[in-house]
Amino acid sequence: MRFQGKVAVVTGAAAGIGRCVSEMLVAEGAQVCAVDIADIPYENAAVQPYRLDVSDSEAARAFFEFMTEKYGRIDILVNNAGITRDAMTYKMADEQWDLVMNVNLKGVFNLTRQIGPFMERQGSGAIVNISSVVAEFGNIGQANYAATKSAIYGLTKTWAKEFARKGAAVRVNAVSPGYTLTDILSTVPQDLLNKFATQTMLGRLAYPEEIAKAIVFLASDDASYITGHNLSVNGGMRL
Ligand SMILES: NC(=O)c1ccc[n+]([C@@H]2O[C@H](COP(=O)([O-])OP(=O)(O)OC[C@H]3O[C@@H](n4cnc5c(N)ncnc54)[C@H](O)[C@@H]3O)[C@@H](O)[C@H]2O)c1
């Protein structure tokens, strides 16, 4: 019960990795605000569903007000909501570029600019930002996505310094999942997924639970001396 008495915010919590993270945090005693643009399709007395488009700055501010009024504290923030809009660079439309920037990058900024300084005032907190194997290796047709996920590294290191600069125990880390069996891969052709599997040392793609465990570890006090770090969870991918 590592999270007894703790309050967590998980974005993109309706499905995939975010859903696993929410369920694991709840199983270990946390109260979780499950944030998503879609309905949260699971119920638990410890889960507060909250409909939010993370790219909407005003709505993110209102969400922060809601959290502080309802709970008075926030111990964990998992910036997990993310999308893809793939295209080769020469035919990538402005809409594809802008949408991915707004959700994957501005969405992370929108929540963290409220919750990070709040954790600093509170004296403690853990933030985990979800990047990607694509940030480390690049991927054809994902210039927009790769740009946002690489930017997560700079944000993570900056916030690790910024929120701890006055001595608060606020840790900020990133997790870079390898290719993981969730809905986000539904637009990737099967032959490409097979190729990605063979490019890992373990010869397979990840299950969302395997990524969630790493996120939950970094959110927990078991990682009390880890900050400004990126944890790659990719089965030993080599490209
Ligand atoms: N699955 C993979 O292969 C993989 C690999 C590397 C990184 N990631 C990253 O992991 C994270 C989780 O992805 P997943 O695989 O679980 O995908 P998913 O599509 O299963 O889940 C993403 C969730 O984010 C929500 N979401 C989308 N736009 C949103 C918005 N504007 N505001 C709030 N919520 C929004 C969706 O409704 C969905 O519930 C993402 O950041 C993704 O980029 C995934």
The ligand as a Gaussian input file, in Angstrom:
#p B3LYP/6-31G(d) Opt

LIG

0 1
 N        1.478000       2.359000     -27.009000
 C        2.697000       2.636000     -27.435000
 O        3.266000       1.945000     -28.273000
 C        3.438000       3.836000     -26.864000
 C        4.818000       3.901000     -27.068000
 C        5.515000       4.984000     -26.570000
 C        4.847000       5.984000     -25.885000
 N        3.509000       5.903000     -25.706000
 C        2.853000       7.005000     -24.993000
 O        2.160000       6.496000     -23.885000
 C        1.059000       7.360000     -23.584000
 C       -0.208000       6.542000     -23.442000
 O       -0.490000       5.960000     -24.695000
 P       -1.334000       4.611000     -24.886000
 O       -0.499000       3.709000     -25.668000
 O       -1.880000       4.158000     -23.593000
 O       -2.463000       5.169000     -25.855000
 P       -4.067000       5.098000     -25.803000
 O       -4.503000       5.672000     -27.094000
 O       -4.508000       3.730000     -25.418000
 O       -4.420000       6.082000     -24.603000
 C       -4.278000       7.473000     -24.695000
 C       -5.360000       8.138000     -23.887000
 O       -5.175000       9.571000     -23.989000
 C       -6.465000      10.159000     -24.147000
 N       -6.362000      11.461000     -24.785000
 C       -6.095000      11.727000     -26.082000
 N       -6.122000      13.039000     -26.309000
 C       -6.411000      13.631000     -25.122000
 C       -6.600000      14.989000     -24.713000
 N       -6.503000      15.991000     -25.582000
 N       -6.877000      15.234000     -23.417000
 C       -7.009000      14.215000     -22.525000
 N       -6.858000      12.923000     -22.854000
 C       -6.567000      12.640000     -24.139000
 C       -7.229000       9.165000     -25.011000
 O       -8.642000       9.368000     -24.928000
 C       -6.779000       7.835000     -24.415000
 O       -7.610000       7.421000     -23.348000
 C        1.010000       8.399000     -24.700000
 O        1.647000       9.586000     -24.282000
 C        1.815000       7.748000     -25.798000
 O        2.393000       8.692000     -26.675000
 C        2.780000       4.846000     -26.166000

